[in-house]
């Protein structure tokens, strides 16, 4: 990170510069740095000089002073470089500190080269708070830009790259890639075109750069990599100055630009790049981040453990409650069987003895009615015992009981029963409430067959359908119109109500050749 600070009074700045990170030099053909002392060859009081990588000789500028451009007449014209002739890929990188921005409809060139014989050019420019890298091969003009990143009086590192082999343009700001696009272009470098720094020369018309400062300008005849571009932003280490500086507080860790000014806030000397190293705040320290992650993990683990503990307690409570309920159901069923069932059996036995001893036909008929009523009550009691007994809470037990009921009701009426059932899900649990609802609806359907259908055959099917059991009764009777049920209406309504109360379904279809009833029970 680069920032610009000014001191409230003139201070001597004594700097020594050491290389901190190895900067790329392969393919470097032009380099300027105001921090590099050199002989003033231009007569314009330059504080640095251009260096030709080819000859090692200094190249004077035309009108430049410490690479500070005033926006009116200052620019640097560099004679054509043989090393640039015929190159395909190119990288341009520079430190840039704008003091003003062009309008939103114009731009200003930082570095520009125009080739009259090809009508081609390349340019690194900036416009309203944005940067741009443009190439033209004389036929096609291609460019990429990045907006919303520049600030006045703040140093930025800008780099434009054209990779001829990949036909790719890249634009970097402060070492970070901001844009990358495929661009098909031919080589544009000519041996006869001068290079303009701080201005633009097009058809002999020279425009000038807006007020700004440039530093550490580098031109390469190859495409630098992302890592090499980042290395350009980390090139210097500066020791503490011998003279004291005014205290500057609350600096973030990073690279800063320090300038000295007089009491009138006018720059009193050359700009100097100073590496100020500050400690990171504690919340950015590795130990704090690691500790925070560890604490967050422990808190999450504790919450998960508490949730798991309470969940286990809840499940244990529910299990214990079910166990108590099942034991109570078993106790009630056994007591009903032992007390009420045995009492009804005794009534049946006594009525049979009375029938055998009775000589009065009218009395025998009354005794027979008592016996029939006792048997019916006993059957209902057995059905209740079956419904509440926990030993019957399976699909297999339900099928067996329904088959027995169908046989007991149809056989006395002379109706033949055909059974078809699945051996799947025999041990699948089903609640007593659902078993009882299905049983009562099934019994009502059998009652309608015996009483109204005039059938000779009935088919009973048990069909698993996912998490449901479909019990289907089909008879070959006379059928009926379900819309005109007559006295059957209450029975059909009761069957539908019983199934829907436990989340099941009731379906009926009837034609002249018989009736089909589907009782669908979820489990």
Secondary structure as the mmCIF struct_conf table of DSSP 4:
data_model
#
loop_
_struct_conf.conf_type_id
_struct_conf.id
_struct_conf.beg_label_comp_id
_struct_conf.beg_label_asym_id
_struct_conf.beg_label_seq_id
_struct_conf.end_label_comp_id
_struct_conf.end_label_asym_id
_struct_conf.end_label_seq_id
STRN STRN1 UNK A 2 UNK A 7
BEND BEND1 UNK A 8 UNK A 9
STRN STRN2 UNK A 17 UNK A 19
BEND BEND2 UNK A 21 UNK A 21
HELX_LH_PP_P HELX_LH_PP_P1 UNK A 22 UNK A 24
TURN_TY1_P TURN_TY1_P1 UNK A 26 UNK A 27
STRN STRN3 UNK A 28 UNK A 33
TURN_TY1_P TURN_TY1_P2 UNK A 34 UNK A 35
BEND BEND3 UNK A 36 UNK A 36
BEND BEND4 UNK A 42 UNK A 44
BEND BEND5 UNK A 47 UNK A 48
STRN STRN4 UNK A 49 UNK A 52
TURN_TY1_P TURN_TY1_P3 UNK A 53 UNK A 55
STRN STRN5 UNK A 58 UNK A 59
BEND BEND6 UNK A 62 UNK A 62
STRN STRN6 UNK A 63 UNK A 63
STRN STRN7 UNK A 65 UNK A 65
TURN_TY1_P TURN_TY1_P4 UNK A 66 UNK A 67
STRN STRN8 UNK A 68 UNK A 69
BEND BEND7 UNK A 71 UNK A 73
STRN STRN9 UNK A 75 UNK A 75
STRN STRN10 UNK A 76 UNK A 78
HELX_RH_3T_P HELX_RH_3T_P1 UNK A 82 UNK A 84
TURN_TY1_P TURN_TY1_P5 UNK A 85 UNK A 86
STRN STRN11 UNK A 90 UNK A 98
BEND BEND8 UNK A 99 UNK A 100
TURN_TY1_P TURN_TY1_P6 UNK A 104 UNK A 105
STRN STRN12 UNK A 107 UNK A 115
TURN_TY1_P TURN_TY1_P7 UNK A 116 UNK A 119
STRN STRN13 UNK A 120 UNK A 127
TURN_TY1_P TURN_TY1_P8 UNK A 128 UNK A 129
STRN STRN14 UNK A 130 UNK A 136
BEND BEND9 UNK A 138 UNK A 139
STRN STRN15 UNK A 141 UNK A 147
BEND BEND10 UNK A 148 UNK A 148
TURN_TY1_P TURN_TY1_P9 UNK A 152 UNK A 153
STRN STRN16 UNK A 155 UNK A 163
TURN_TY1_P TURN_TY1_P10 UNK A 164 UNK A 167
STRN STRN17 UNK A 168 UNK A 173
TURN_TY1_P TURN_TY1_P11 UNK A 174 UNK A 175
STRN STRN18 UNK A 176 UNK A 182
TURN_TY1_P TURN_TY1_P12 UNK A 191 UNK A 192
STRN STRN19 UNK A 195 UNK A 197
BEND BEND11 UNK A 198 UNK A 198
STRN STRN20 UNK A 199 UNK A 202
TURN_TY1_P TURN_TY1_P13 UNK A 203 UNK A 204
STRN STRN21 UNK A 205 UNK A 208
HELX_LH_PP_P HELX_LH_PP_P2 UNK A 209 UNK A 210
BEND BEND12 UNK A 211 UNK A 211
STRN STRN22 UNK A 212 UNK A 220
BEND BEND13 UNK A 221 UNK A 222
HELX_RH_AL_P HELX_RH_AL_P1 UNK A 226 UNK A 232
TURN_TY1_P TURN_TY1_P14 UNK A 233 UNK A 234
STRN STRN23 UNK A 236 UNK A 238
HELX_LH_PP_P HELX_LH_PP_P3 UNK A 239 UNK A 241
BEND BEND14 UNK A 242 UNK A 243
HELX_LH_PP_P HELX_LH_PP_P4 UNK A 244 UNK A 247
BEND BEND15 UNK A 250 UNK A 250
HELX_LH_PP_P HELX_LH_PP_P5 UNK A 251 UNK A 252
BEND BEND16 UNK A 253 UNK A 254
STRN STRN24 UNK A 255 UNK A 260
STRN STRN25 UNK A 261 UNK A 261
TURN_TY1_P TURN_TY1_P15 UNK A 263 UNK A 264
BEND BEND17 UNK A 265 UNK A 265
STRN STRN26 UNK A 267 UNK A 267
BEND BEND18 UNK A 269 UNK A 269
STRN STRN27 UNK A 272 UNK A 274
HELX_LH_PP_P HELX_LH_PP_P6 UNK A 279 UNK A 281
HELX_RH_3T_P HELX_RH_3T_P2 UNK A 282 UNK A 284
BEND BEND19 UNK A 285 UNK A 285
HELX_RH_AL_P HELX_RH_AL_P2 UNK A 286 UNK A 335
HELX_RH_PI_P HELX_RH_PI_P1 UNK A 336 UNK A 341
HELX_RH_AL_P HELX_RH_AL_P3 UNK A 342 UNK A 357
HELX_RH_AL_P HELX_RH_AL_P4 UNK A 361 UNK A 388
HELX_RH_3T_P HELX_RH_3T_P3 UNK A 390 UNK A 392
STRN STRN28 UNK A 394 UNK A 394
HELX_RH_AL_P HELX_RH_AL_P5 UNK A 395 UNK A 410
HELX_RH_3T_P HELX_RH_3T_P4 UNK A 411 UNK A 413
TURN_TY1_P TURN_TY1_P16 UNK A 414 UNK A 414
STRN STRN29 UNK A 416 UNK A 420
TURN_TY1_P TURN_TY1_P17 UNK A 424 UNK A 427
STRN STRN30 UNK A 429 UNK A 429
HELX_RH_AL_P HELX_RH_AL_P6 UNK A 432 UNK A 448
HELX_RH_PI_P HELX_RH_PI_P2 UNK A 449 UNK A 453
BEND BEND20 UNK A 456 UNK A 456
STRN STRN31 UNK A 457 UNK A 464
BEND BEND21 UNK A 466 UNK A 467
STRN STRN32 UNK A 468 UNK A 475
BEND BEND22 UNK A 477 UNK A 477
TURN_TY1_P TURN_TY1_P18 UNK A 482 UNK A 483
BEND BEND23 UNK A 484 UNK A 484
HELX_RH_3T_P HELX_RH_3T_P5 UNK A 486 UNK A 488
HELX_RH_AL_P HELX_RH_AL_P7 UNK A 489 UNK A 501
TURN_TY1_P TURN_TY1_P19 UNK A 502 UNK A 503
STRN STRN33 UNK A 505 UNK A 511
TURN_TY1_P TURN_TY1_P20 UNK A 512 UNK A 513
STRN STRN34 UNK A 514 UNK A 522
#
